[in-house]
């Protein structure tokens, strides 16, 4: 993204083990707090307790992204994109390496953003990765190799699948900006002339849903699945759009749900990026300023401000903990709301 650090690709070799970052916070200590929580509307107090703190669970990452909770193993997985890794955090154990390579399996060294970005678990508990370097959506197999789910639209390679969300029927909705391409939109390897939002159906068919967004990024459904929210991480138009979801699963008319322009112009770190909704449809969207919390009518209720460019967030533990990927940090905040119930 436009605020990303510079980096070099780490060696591309599969590693699954117990390596621990030297910067990882000691697991047997109380987690320190960082950042601040800003309250703008009384409704915010019903979502985030007044005594809530943003806890720092780990640090020393290049660019943390895509947190996802593993219910079976009671741990959090998240991407560290530049070094091409997926990391694992577990309370009492700290942060360890889970997987490398995570998004680029080629042998030719490359710069840019080669790793995985968004991470999800499918209905069978299998890890699905949005891989920048390999420009595909892949599923991790039991032997720690990858199975390609989709890598092309109409015969042309994706730019770099970024973030995704499952619909209750098993279809995967995902965004495809150019952030995994070293030259972004001007990269000669870019085969699709636009940056789209797509649906990957259970039968493997890929459908273009919209190409109206310049840099589509985070994506999530409302609890009733009648609205699809998509972030646009464009500094010239940093917004979140809300799309009508038709009965057949395609998208109808859209509207600007919220606008992050004022915060971007004020110099706050970040751009509209990852987002999630809670059980009541409130939107927790990362953007300039941190995690901005919006009511269903678009009212900005408050902000969880890490002080860093916050890339993504997700629910975990019992469903009421919000985990944050904040540049070099991994954080969490306990809430009084919860993730939507699975349908």
C-alpha positions as CSV (number, residue, x, y, z in Angstrom):
1,X,0.0,0.0,0.0
2,X,1.0,3.6,-0.1
3,X,2.2,3.6,3.5
4,X,3.9,0.3,3.4
5,X,7.6,-0.1,4.4
6,X,10.3,-1.2,2.1
7,X,11.6,-4.7,2.3
8,X,13.3,-7.7,0.6
9,X,11.9,-11.1,0.1
10,X,12.8,-13.7,2.7
11,X,14.0,-17.1,1.4
12,X,11.2,-19.1,-0.1
13,X,11.2,-22.4,1.7
14,X,8.4,-24.2,3.7
15,X,9.0,-23.9,7.4
16,X,6.4,-25.1,9.9
17,X,7.6,-25.0,13.5
18,X,8.3,-23.3,16.7
19,X,10.5,-20.4,15.7
20,X,9.9,-17.4,18.0
21,X,10.6,-13.8,17.1
22,X,13.2,-12.1,19.3
23,X,10.8,-9.2,19.5
24,X,7.9,-11.2,20.7
25,X,6.6,-10.2,24.1
26,X,7.1,-12.6,26.9
27,X,4.0,-14.9,27.1
28,X,4.1,-15.1,30.9
29,X,3.7,-11.4,31.5
30,X,0.7,-9.1,31.5
31,X,0.3,-7.6,28.1
32,X,1.0,-3.8,28.0
33,X,-1.5,-1.5,26.6
34,X,-0.9,0.9,23.7
35,X,-2.8,3.4,21.6
36,X,-6.1,5.0,22.8
37,X,-9.8,4.6,22.4
38,X,-11.8,7.6,21.3
39,X,-15.6,7.8,22.1
40,X,-17.8,10.0,19.8
41,X,-21.3,8.6,20.4
42,X,-23.0,7.1,23.4
43,X,-23.8,3.9,21.4
44,X,-20.0,3.2,21.4
45,X,-20.1,2.5,25.1
46,X,-22.4,-0.5,24.5
47,X,-19.8,-2.0,22.2
48,X,-16.5,-1.2,23.9
49,X,-16.4,-1.1,27.7
50,X,-15.3,2.2,29.2
51,X,-12.3,0.6,30.9
52,X,-11.3,-1.3,27.8
53,X,-7.6,-1.3,26.8
54,X,-5.8,-2.2,23.6
55,X,-3.3,-4.9,24.6
56,X,-0.1,-5.4,22.7
57,X,0.3,-9.2,22.1
58,X,3.4,-9.1,19.9
59,X,5.7,-6.8,18.0
60,X,8.6,-6.7,15.5
61,X,6.6,-7.6,12.4
62,X,7.2,-6.0,9.0
63,X,3.5,-5.6,8.1
64,X,0.9,-7.6,10.0
65,X,-2.3,-8.5,8.2
66,X,-5.2,-10.9,7.9
67,X,-5.8,-12.1,11.5
68,X,-8.1,-15.2,11.8
69,X,-9.0,-17.2,14.8
70,X,-8.5,-21.0,14.7
71,X,-11.3,-22.4,16.9
72,X,-10.0,-25.9,16.8
73,X,-6.5,-25.0,18.2
74,X,-7.6,-21.9,20.1
75,X,-4.9,-19.7,18.5
76,X,-4.7,-16.7,16.1
77,X,-3.0,-16.9,12.7
78,X,-2.0,-13.7,10.9
79,X,0.1,-12.8,7.9
80,X,3.4,-10.9,8.0
81,X,3.5,-10.0,4.3
82,X,7.0,-8.7,3.4
83,X,8.9,-11.8,4.8
84,X,6.3,-14.2,3.3
85,X,5.1,-15.7,6.6
86,X,2.1,-16.7,8.5
87,X,2.5,-16.3,12.2
88,X,0.7,-18.0,15.1
89,X,-0.2,-16.4,18.5
90,X,-1.5,-18.4,21.4
91,X,-2.1,-17.0,24.9
92,X,0.6,-18.4,27.2
93,X,2.9,-19.3,24.3
94,X,3.4,-16.0,22.5
95,X,4.1,-15.7,18.7
96,X,5.7,-18.5,16.7
97,X,6.2,-19.1,13.0
98,X,3.4,-21.1,11.5
99,X,4.2,-21.2,7.7
100,X,6.8,-20.0,5.3
101,X,6.4,-19.4,2.3
102,X,2.9,-18.1,2.8
103,X,2.1,-16.2,-0.4
104,X,5.0,-16.7,-2.9
105,X,6.4,-20.1,-3.7
106,X,8.6,-19.1,-6.7
107,X,12.3,-19.5,-6.7
108,X,13.2,-16.1,-8.2
109,X,13.9,-13.5,-5.4
110,X,11.5,-10.5,-5.6
111,X,10.7,-7.4,-3.7
112,X,7.3,-5.8,-2.9
113,X,4.6,-7.7,-1.0
114,X,5.0,-11.4,-1.7
115,X,3.3,-13.0,1.2
116,X,-0.3,-13.9,2.0
117,X,-2.7,-11.2,3.0
118,X,-6.3,-12.3,4.1
119,X,-6.7,-15.6,5.9
120,X,-10.0,-17.5,6.4
121,X,-11.1,-20.9,7.5
122,X,-13.7,-22.7,5.3
123,X,-16.7,-24.7,6.6
124,X,-14.5,-27.7,7.0
125,X,-11.9,-25.9,9.1
126,X,-9.3,-25.7,6.3
127,X,-7.1,-22.6,6.0
128,X,-7.7,-20.5,2.9
129,X,-5.0,-17.9,1.9
130,X,-5.2,-14.8,-0.4
131,X,-1.7,-15.0,-1.9
132,X,-0.1,-11.9,-3.3
133,X,3.1,-13.4,-4.8
134,X,1.4,-16.4,-6.4
135,X,-1.6,-14.2,-7.4
136,X,-4.1,-16.8,-6.4
137,X,-6.5,-18.0,-3.7
138,X,-5.2,-21.2,-2.2
139,X,-6.1,-23.8,0.4
140,X,-3.5,-25.3,2.8
141,X,-3.4,-29.0,2.6
142,X,-2.6,-31.4,5.4
143,X,0.9,-31.9,4.1
144,X,1.5,-28.1,4.2
145,X,1.4,-27.7,0.4
146,X,-1.1,-25.4,-1.4
147,X,-4.1,-26.3,-3.5
148,X,-5.1,-23.6,-6.0
149,X,-8.8,-22.6,-5.7
150,X,-8.7,-19.8,-8.3
151,X,-5.9,-17.8,-10.0
152,X,-7.6,-16.4,-13.2
153,X,-10.5,-14.5,-14.5
154,X,-11.4,-15.2,-18.2
155,X,-7.9,-16.7,-18.6
156,X,-6.0,-13.7,-17.2
157,X,-4.1,-13.9,-14.0
158,X,-5.4,-12.0,-11.0
159,X,-3.5,-9.0,-9.8
160,X,-3.0,-10.1,-6.2
161,X,-6.1,-11.4,-4.3
162,X,-6.2,-9.4,-1.1
163,X,-9.1,-10.0,1.3
164,X,-12.2,-12.2,1.3
165,X,-15.3,-13.3,3.1
166,X,-17.5,-16.4,2.9
167,X,-21.2,-16.2,2.2
168,X,-23.3,-18.7,4.2
169,X,-23.8,-20.8,1.0
170,X,-20.1,-21.3,0.7
171,X,-19.3,-18.8,-2.0
172,X,-16.2,-16.7,-1.5
173,X,-16.3,-13.0,-2.2
174,X,-12.9,-11.4,-2.6
175,X,-11.0,-8.2,-3.7
176,X,-8.2,-8.1,-6.2
177,X,-6.1,-4.8,-6.0
178,X,-2.5,-4.6,-7.4
179,X,-0.6,-4.5,-4.1
180,X,1.2,-7.8,-4.6
181,X,2.6,-6.5,-8.0
182,X,5.9,-4.7,-7.5
183,X,4.9,-1.9,-9.9
184,X,1.2,-1.8,-8.8
185,X,-1.1,-0.7,-11.6
186,X,1.9,0.0,-13.9
187,X,3.5,-3.4,-13.4
188,X,4.0,-5.0,-16.8
189,X,2.9,-8.4,-15.4
190,X,-0.6,-7.0,-14.7
191,X,-3.0,-8.8,-17.0
192,X,-6.4,-7.5,-15.9
193,X,-6.7,-3.7,-16.7
194,X,-8.9,-3.0,-13.6
195,X,-9.0,-3.9,-9.9
196,X,-12.1,-5.9,-9.3
197,X,-14.4,-7.5,-6.7
198,X,-15.2,-11.1,-7.5
199,X,-17.2,-14.2,-6.4
200,X,-15.7,-17.6,-6.4
201,X,-18.6,-20.1,-6.4
202,X,-18.5,-23.5,-4.8
203,X,-18.3,-25.0,-8.3
204,X,-15.1,-23.0,-9.0
205,X,-16.7,-20.4,-11.3
206,X,-15.3,-16.9,-11.0
207,X,-17.7,-14.0,-11.5
208,X,-16.7,-10.3,-11.7
209,X,-19.1,-8.4,-9.4
210,X,-17.8,-4.9,-9.9
211,X,-14.8,-3.0,-11.2
212,X,-16.0,0.5,-10.1
213,X,-13.6,0.6,-7.1
214,X,-10.1,1.9,-7.8
215,X,-8.3,0.0,-5.0
216,X,-10.8,-2.5,-3.4
217,X,-9.5,-4.0,-0.2
218,X,-11.4,-5.1,2.9
219,X,-14.7,-6.9,2.4
220,X,-17.5,-8.2,4.7
221,X,-21.2,-9.0,4.7
222,X,-23.9,-7.5,6.9
223,X,-25.3,-10.2,9.3
224,X,-28.4,-10.7,7.0
225,X,-26.1,-10.8,3.9
226,X,-28.2,-8.2,2.1
227,X,-25.3,-5.7,2.1
228,X,-21.7,-6.2,1.1
229,X,-19.2,-3.6,2.5
230,X,-16.0,-3.0,0.5
231,X,-13.1,-0.7,1.5
232,X,-11.3,1.4,-1.0
233,X,-7.7,2.1,0.0
234,X,-7.2,5.0,-2.5
235,X,-5.7,8.1,-0.9
236,X,-7.5,10.2,-3.5
237,X,-10.9,8.8,-2.5
238,X,-10.6,6.8,0.8
239,X,-14.1,5.5,1.3
240,X,-16.2,2.5,2.2
241,X,-19.0,1.4,-0.2
242,X,-22.1,-0.6,0.7
243,X,-23.4,-2.8,-2.1
244,X,-26.9,-4.3,-2.4
245,X,-26.6,-8.1,-2.6
246,X,-29.2,-9.5,-5.1
247,X,-31.0,-12.8,-4.6
248,X,-28.7,-14.5,-7.1
249,X,-25.6,-13.3,-5.1
250,X,-24.5,-10.7,-7.6
251,X,-24.2,-7.0,-6.6
252,X,-26.7,-4.2,-7.2
253,X,-26.5,-0.5,-6.6
254,X,-23.9,0.9,-4.3
255,X,-23.6,3.9,-2.0
256,X,-20.8,5.6,-0.1
257,X,-21.2,4.2,3.4
258,X,-18.5,6.3,5.0
259,X,-15.7,8.6,4.0
260,X,-12.2,8.7,5.5
261,X,-11.0,11.7,3.6
262,X,-10.8,14.1,6.5
263,X,-8.6,11.8,8.6
264,X,-6.3,11.1,5.6
265,X,-6.0,14.9,4.9
266,X,-5.2,15.4,8.6
267,X,-2.2,13.1,8.3
268,X,-3.5,10.2,10.4
269,X,-1.9,6.9,9.6
270,X,-3.6,4.4,7.4
271,X,-6.2,4.1,4.7
272,X,-9.5,2.1,4.4
273,X,-8.3,-1.5,4.6
274,X,-9.7,-4.6,6.4
275,X,-13.1,-4.6,8.0
276,X,-15.5,-6.8,9.9
277,X,-19.1,-6.5,11.2
278,X,-20.6,-7.5,14.6
279,X,-23.8,-9.4,15.3
280,X,-25.9,-6.2,15.1
281,X,-24.4,-5.0,11.9
282,X,-22.0,-2.4,13.3
283,X,-19.0,-2.0,11.0
284,X,-15.4,-2.2,12.5
285,X,-13.3,-0.8,9.7
286,X,-9.6,-0.1,9.7
287,X,-8.6,3.2,8.1
288,X,-6.8,6.4,8.8
289,X,-6.9,6.8,12.6
290,X,-7.2,3.1,13.5
291,X,-10.3,0.9,13.7
292,X,-13.3,3.2,13.0
293,X,-16.6,1.8,14.4
294,X,-19.7,2.7,12.4
295,X,-23.4,2.2,13.2
296,X,-25.5,0.6,10.4
297,X,-26.5,4.1,9.4
298,X,-22.9,5.1,8.8
299,X,-22.6,7.2,12.0
300,X,-19.0,7.2,13.3
301,X,-19.4,6.0,16.9
302,X,-15.7,5.8,18.0
303,X,-12.2,4.7,17.1
304,X,-9.7,2.2,18.5
305,X,-6.5,4.0,17.6
306,X,-3.4,2.0,17.8
307,X,-1.2,4.9,16.8
308,X,0.0,3.0,13.8
309,X,-1.4,2.2,10.3
310,X,-3.9,-0.5,11.2
311,X,-4.3,-3.0,8.4
312,X,-7.0,-5.4,9.6
313,X,-9.1,-6.8,12.4
314,X,-11.1,-9.9,13.2
315,X,-13.1,-11.6,16.0
316,X,-11.6,-14.3,18.1
317,X,-11.6,-16.3,21.4
318,X,-15.2,-16.5,22.4
319,X,-16.2,-14.1,19.6
320,X,-16.1,-10.9,21.7
321,X,-12.4,-10.2,21.4
322,X,-11.3,-8.0,18.5
323,X,-7.8,-8.7,17.3
324,X,-5.9,-5.9,15.4
325,X,-3.0,-6.1,12.9
326,X,-1.3,-2.8,13.4
327,X,1.8,-2.5,11.2
328,X,4.6,-3.9,13.4
329,X,2.2,-4.8,16.2
330,X,-0.5,-7.4,17.0
331,X,-3.1,-6.2,19.4
332,X,-6.5,-7.1,20.9
333,X,-9.3,-5.4,22.7
334,X,-12.1,-7.0,24.7
335,X,-15.6,-5.9,23.6
336,X,-19.2,-6.2,24.8
337,X,-20.4,-7.2,21.3
338,X,-19.7,-10.3,19.3
339,X,-19.1,-11.6,15.8
340,X,-22.2,-12.5,13.8
341,X,-23.5,-16.0,14.4
342,X,-22.7,-18.6,11.7
343,X,-25.7,-19.4,9.5
